Every structure is written in C-alpha cells, then in structure tokens.
Amino acid sequence: MRPEDLLTTTPTAERLAEEAARLPEPAPEQVESLRRLLDASQRAPAETEWPPILQAPRSKKDSRYAEPPTSHRPVVGPMLVTAKRAFRLAFQPFINEMLRKQVEFNEAILDSLALIYEHQREESRTQTAWRREVMARLAALEQSAPEQTPSEQVPSERAPKGRNRRS
C-alpha cells in the first residue's frame, strides 16, 4: 500500500451512493431494534419549568433588591426602618449599577447550571436505553448459545506455577 492510498479527499455524493448500494441489507429485526433505540434516546423537548434544585437560587439571582427593611428594636425601630427606606430610595440607582455585573453573572451561572442539569438528564435517559439494549442483546446471546457439557467447557486460566504448597 502506498502512502497516497491512505490520503483521501472528500467523496462525491455519487460515490457515497455507490458505496451505500454495496452494503448488505440488515435484518428487519435489527432495523426495528435500532429504530426503537433511536426513538427512545431522542432528545426530549426542553422543559419550561426550572429544575427543582435551581428554584431557590433562581428566586435570589437578583441581588439589587433587598427584603423590606425591618427592625426588632421597640422604640428606635420605626425610625431605623424609615432611615433604611430613605437610604434605599435615594441610592437605589447606584446600588443597581454597582450590582448589575453580579446579577448578569448570577443569571449566566444559573443558565449554565440548568443546561448542565438538562444534559445530565438526557445522558441518563440515553444510558438507560443503551443499558436495556445491551441487556437484551446479552440475553439473546445467552439463549442462542448452545449448552456446553463440563468436558467441552474452556478451562479457566491455570494457576500460576510456583512453590509447592504443603497441605
């Protein structure tokens, strides 16, 4: 074989069609099995609801707005609450601008986590489908294998040669 034979160029559509025509027809049960496997592993439509594990962080992603001010002090408490509200009202535009990048980061992280979560679920579904398929193939192989008598069975690996053991 020459090195030039190993190099390939992009095949034409006609050449691919010719090569595909040379392939043997698969058995109908194999085609149906593959079709069922592909249907089972097909990507499910994206869910509109966030995963339960990300619900709480999603509600807290916007750090620009705090809970309404409160105070546990009986006498000075109402004045502190009023001062906190006035401070918030006066400086909210500055707070928003200071925390804008943090909010964008939080949103990006949550979107990434949701995407990872969805990919993990998809991989899990695919793994389950493949596992079922492999188990079905294994069961079919076990059923089709002829029963061997003990004299016909292949001997297991011999014990390594070593020192004589005393009984």
N, C-alpha and C positions, 0 to 999 in steps of 0.2 A: 504494500500500500504506500502510495506516495503522499507527502505532506499536503499536496494540493487537493487530494481526495478528502482530507479532513476539513478543509475550509468549505464553507457553504455560503451561498448568497440567499437572499430572500426568495423562496419558491413562488412561482406564479400560481394563480388560482387554479388554472387548468391542471398543473402538475399535482397540486394537492388533491383535486378531484379524482385524478387518475389513481393516485396512491390510496385514496379512501375507497375507491371501487375495488381495489385488490384485497382489501381486508375481508376476512371471513365474516359471515353473518353470525351474530351472537344468538345464543339460545333464547327463546321467548321468555323463559322464567328468569334468565339473567337480566334481560331488558326490563321486565316488570319489577324485579328486585331493585335495580338501580333507580328506576323511576320513583318507587316508593321511598327509597332512601333520600333522593333529592327533594321530594316533596316534604318529607319530614324535617330536613335540615334547612329548608328555605327560610330566609330571614323573615321573622315576624314583623308586622308593621310596628313602627315606633309607638310607644305608649305616650299618651298625652299627659298622664299624671306622673309626677316625680316619684322616684323610689322612696319608700317609707324611711329608709335610713338617712335620706337627704332632706326630708321635710323640715325638720327643725333648723338645720343650718340655712336653708333657703329663706326661712322667715326672718333670719337675723343677718342676712347678707348686707343690708344697707345700714352701715354704721353711722350715717349722718344724723339720724334722728334717734333721740333717746326717749325713754319712757317719760311720761308726765312727771314733773317734779313733785316729790312728797317730802315730808319731814315728820319725824317722830317726837320732836320737841313740842311740849304743850303750849308754852307761852310765845316763844320766839319762832315757832314753826311756820305760822302763816306768813310772817314777814320774810323768812328764808325762801319759802315757796314762791312768793311774789318776786323776790330778787332773782331767783333762778329763772323764772319765766321771762323777766325783763332782759336778763343777760342773753338767754336763748333767742329771744325775739330780735335783739339788737345785733347779735353776732352770727345768726344762722347762715347768712350768705358766705361769711368767711369760713365757718365750720364746713359748709357744703364743699367749698373749693378745696379746703385742706384735706378732706376725706374722699374727694372724688376718685383719686387713683386707687385708694384702698377698696372702694366699692366696686370699681371696674375689675380689680384683681379678684375680689371675692366672687363676683359673677363668673369670671373666667374659670376659676378653680371649681366652682360648683358645676358649670357646664362640662368641664373635663371629667369630674367625678361621675356625673350622670352618664357620660359617654362610656367611661370605663365600666360602669355598672352594667350598662346595656350590652356591651361587648362580652362581658363575663357571662351574662345570662345566655347570650347567643352561643358562646363557646360551650357552655354547659349543656344546652339542648343538642348541639352537634355531637358532643362527646357521648351523650346518652344514645343518640341514634346510631352512631358508629359502634358503640358497645353492644347494642341489640343486634346489629348486623353481624358483628364478629361472633357473638354467642350463637346466633342462628347458623352461621357457616360452620362453626365448631361442632354443633350438634349434628348437622348434616354429615360432616366428615366422620364423626364417631359412629353414626348409624350406618354409613356406607362402608366402613372399614370391616373387612372380614374378621371374624373371631379367630384368634390365634390360640393354638394349644401351647402349654408351657414349654414343650420342646422346640416349638417354632419361634418362640419369642426371642428377640435380640437380647443377648446378655448385657447386663449393665456394666459399667466400667469396672474393670478389675481393680482390686485393692492394690495399692502401691506396694512394690516389693520392699521389704525392709527386714528388720531383725525378726528372728523367730520369737514368738510370744510364748510365754510359759503359761500353762493352764493352772 
